[in-house]
C-alpha cells in the first residue's frame, strides 16, 4: 500500500501547485461569447476542455464496440488457424457496451477536475474444436478515473492544457462467467483477461490537449498515455498504452457541427500472469498475446440544444472503424465502434 499512497500524495501535490497561464489580455467585464456546438471536441474525446471558475458539468456517454474474427500481425486467422496453433478454444466475436458517467468541476480558471466511472457489459462468443459454441458474459463497474486539467496556454484562437490523473482499481479482475461453460467442465472459472473489468492496479494517466478555432472551423489534438503501476493481486500487470488523436470540425451554424477525426492507439503485452488462467486453452488467456496498435477514422456530429428555462444541452454522436490493425495474436480484431453522449454545464451552484 505504500507505493499507491506515495503516488496519491504526489498527485495531490502537483495539482495544488499554482500553474502559470499564458493568456491574451482581455476585458473581464466583456460579455461572454455564445456557446457553439463545436465548442467541445467530438464526443469520443474526453478531457478536451476546461470550465470557468465555479462551473461544473455532468456527462453521460454510451459506447458500443464490436470485435469479430481473429488476426495475427496484419493477417486474418480462421478458427481452424487458431486450433492449429494448439489452442482448444477460439474466440469468434466480442461485444462491449460501456456506460460512462462523468463530472467536471472547476475550482479555478486554470484547473478543472474531471471524475469518470464506467459501467461495462461484455459478451464473447467461442468455438470449441468439436464445433460447439458457447458464450461468456461479465458486467459491472470499471476503474474510477480522476484527472486534473491544467491550462498552460490561452490565446485568442488557441488553448492548451495538461491532463494529469490517476486510475483507481475499482473494476473487478476476479470475474467468473455468469453461466458455467463446457470448456471448464461446466464449472464457474475465472474469465480470461479481456472479460475482466479493470486493471487491478493504480495507474498514471498522463497527457496534453491542444484546441484551436476560427470563425468557420475548429480543430484539436490530444496525446494521452496510461502507465501501469505494480502487479495486481492476481500476479500480472496490464501493458502501458498510448493514444494519439486529432480532429477538425466545420460548424454548419451555432447549433450543429459535423467533425472528422483520426486516432492511433498502441497497447503493450502484460507482464506476469493470472495462475488461474490456462494460456494453452484459449488465446484470450495468454498474457503474451495482448499487444497491438491500430489506426481509426471516425466521423461525428455535435448538437447544441437550447431548451429555454432548461438551459443548453449538448448531444453528440461519433462512429468509426479501423483502417489499419497490427495484433500480436491471434487476437480478436476491432470492426467498428459508436459513441453517443449528453453533456450539461451549470454555473450557478458553486459551491455545492
C-alpha positions, -999 to +999 in steps of 0.1 A: +000+000+000+030+023+004+035+029-034-001+039-041+000+062-011+031+079-024+015+083-058-016+098-044+004+122-023+025+132-054-007+138-074-023+160-047+009+180-045+011+185-083-025+196-085-021+220-056+009+240-072-002+273-087+001+268-125+012+296-149-013+306-176-001+325-206-031+344-219-041+374-241-052+404-222-090+408-222-117+429-207-131+409-177-164+429-180-169+419-216-199+397-223-192+360-227-192+347-263-222+325-271-215+288-268-212+268-300-218+232-310-181+229-319-170+243-286-164+208-275-143+181-292-161+150-308-178+130-281-153+102-282-126+126-269-125+130-231-108+158-211-107+182-241-119+214-224-118+234-191-145+254-174-145+288-159-141+290-121-173+279-103-187+260-133-194+223-132-207+198-158-225+164-159-219+140-188-230+106-199-216+086-228-226+052-242-201+034-264-206+001-283-176-017-298-178-048-320-148-072-324-151-101-348-126-126-364-090-133-353-059-117-366-021-122-362+000-093-372-020-080-402-032-114-414-066-128-409-068-161-388-096-186-393-110-206-364-090-236-377-058-215-378-063-208-341-068-246-334-037-254-355-016-233-331-026-257-303-055-238-287-085-258-276-110-229-280-111-200-304-129-167-297-152-157-326-166-123-316-169-099-287-193-070-279-185-043-254-211-018-241-198+009-218-219+035-199-195+063-188-207+088-162-187+119-158-184+150-136-163+181-142-157+208-116-137+240-120-123+254-087-102+280-107-100+292-143-068+272-148-078+239-132-108+217-139-111+184-121-127+155-140-141+123-125-153+093-146-167+060-136-177+033-163-202+005-162-193-023-185-212-051-202-191-077-220-201-107-241-178-131-260-187-160-283-163-190-287-160-222-307-145-255-294-126-280-316-158-301-316-176-273-334-198-265-304-201-228-295-207-211-262-208-175-248-193-159-217-206-127-201-195-102-174-207-069-163-201-044-135-183-011-125-149-005-141-119+015-129-126+050-115-105+078-130-097+112-115-079+138-137-068+173-134-069+195-165-043+223-160-043+251-185-009+265-196-018+284-228-049+306-235-047+329-266-074+343-287-076+313-310-055+287-293-057+268-259-036+240-244-037+221-211-022+191-194-042+160-185-027+146-153-045+120-132-049+085-118-070+054-124-081+036-093-087-002-093-124-003-086-131-027-115-131-064-108-103-087-120-119-118-105-150-121-127-163-156-133-188-164-160-225-160-152-233-194-167-209-225-163-192-232-197-184-266-213-146-259-216-144-257-178-164-288-172-195-267-165-178-251-135-176-214-129-140-205-135-122-171-138-128-154-171-098-145-194-082-111-194-105-092-220-136-102-199-123-086-167-135-051-158-104-033-145-066-034-143-063-042-106-036-015-102-032+022-096-023+037-130-009+071-140-030+090-166-007+114-185-015+136-215-018+170-231-045+186-253-045+215-278-075+231-294-079+260-319-107+277-336-115+303-363-148+317-375-156+288-398-136+259-384-122+244-351-096+218-346-076+200-319-051+173-310-046+152-279-019+128-267-026+105-237-009+076-221-015+051-193+014+040-172+007+009-151+020+005-115+029-027-097+014-061-104-021-066-092-034-091-067-037-118-094+000-116-103+000-096-135+003-061-148-015-049-179+005-032-206+010+005-209-010+023-235-007+054-258-035+072-276-029+100-302-058+118-319-066+149-340-098+163-352-114+190-373-150+204-371-168+225-397-199+240-380-230+245-401-243+270-376-241+276-339-262+245-331-248+218-355-212+209-361-200+178-381-165+165-373-138+142-387-112+125-365-081+103-368-068+082-339-038+060-334-037+036-304-009+014-291-011-010-261+015-034-247+016-071-236+010-080-200+038-089-176+033-118-152+001-138-154-030-150-136-022-185-125-059-194-125-059-190-163-046-216-187-028-198-216-029-230-237-067-232-236-077-200-254-057-171-268-075-146-245-059-163-215-023-157-228-008-125-214+018-125-242-009-122-268-023-088-258-001-063-277-012-043-307-018-010-324-044+004-348-054+035-368-091+046-368-110+070-388-141+085-372-169+109-381-194+126-358-219+154-352-222+177-322-256+193-314-262+223-291-299+223-279-313+255-263-342+244-242-351+277-228-356+275-190-339+241-190-307+257-204-284+245-231-277+207-235-251+191-257-260+159-276-234+142-298-227+111-318-195+097-333-187+064-350-157+049-368-137+019-378-100+008-381-082+013-414-051-005-401-045-030-373-015-050-362-021-075-334+002-098-315-022-126-320-043-145-325-065-117-311-100-106-320-098-076-344-119-045-340-146-039-366-164-007-356-175+015-326-200+041-319-204+066-291-233+088-282-234+113-253-251+141-234-234+170-216-249+197-194-229+226-178-240+246-148-227+279-135-249+289-105-244+261-080-209+266-067-201+257-040-223+227-037 
